[in-house]
Amino acid sequence: SVTPVPCPAGHYCTGFVCDLATTYNFTDMGNDTVGATTSTICPLGYIADRRFNTSFQTSLADTCFPCPAGSYGAHPSRQVCTTCRAGVVCLESATSDDPTTNDTALGYPNTRSYPCPVGYYCPSGSGTPLPCPAGRHQDAVGATSALSCIACPTGTFQHLSGQANCSSCGGDATSLVTGSTVCTCTGQGRVFQATDQRCPCRQGYTESVVGGRDCARTVYSVCAEGSWRGPDGTCRTLTQWDTYCREEFCTGGFEKFDTTVGVCQCKTEDLDVVCNSTCQLANRNSIQL
């Protein structure tokens, strides 16, 4: 038979093991079991098991291991995983830290890596991109450090992290410092809404009757004897509340008007009918937005 030789580093050799010291042979061992005649190198994106004295090197599973996120594997004999360069995200088993567009041979998912997206920065060894914090933005691909995240200028804000741009405060508010996460309404008694950059009156406030930008605190007079105030400040008798709740509020059935908190109590379906115990158990940790 041919003299056995060790399986090369970074390879695995499917066949009969002749000796744990040299690990693998490529020959007949005299028991009609033929060893490997060729060796197979670990795939790109993988590192060969560095415990060569104990690894059998008989298969991909016991020889080749994916390079961890933040690195890539392209060593000629798969001996090391190389740290991913700054400005690029390398996922587990990445094959390169020089990705281009997705529709090329050097694009994700072929390389398992991609340029750091806008709104984020990626220092060397990034397995996931890091978002620029709220109050800052970053509009370029391939940012390498937090220094790339630029503070929002005055008159703008950004309440979310990982964003490419800042938003204007609009005509009813402003921000006087850079890096603002919220704007300040120009009128008193107002609250800034980041979703539409508007400044409605705070809860419990109404537009001032004298005009201007301020909202005034709403002060209600005491309800007359035998009447109760509702959420909108209106005072009604129980009969009036009964009519209001039945006809305008509780379209699916009315229970009663709660005089303690001033709200209509509507009829609801029995929970066990809508969702039995099995359903409730399955959804006990679910949150629906």
Buried (B, 14 or more C-beta within 10 A) or exposed (E): EEEBBBBBBBBBBBBBBBEEEEBBBBBBBEEEEBBBEEBBBBEBBBBBBEEBEEBBBBEEEEBBBBBBBBBBBBBEEBEBBBBBBBBBBBBBBBBBBEBBEEEEEBBBEBBBBBBBBBBBBBBBBBBEBBBBBBBBBBEBEBBBEEEBBBBBBBBBBBBBBBBBEBBEBBEBBBBEEBBBBBBBBBBBBBBBBBEEBBBBBBEEBBBBEEEEBBBBEEEEEEBEEEBBBBEEBBBBBEEBBBEBBBEEBBEEEBEEBEEEEBBBBBEEEEEEEEBEEEEEEEEEEEEEE
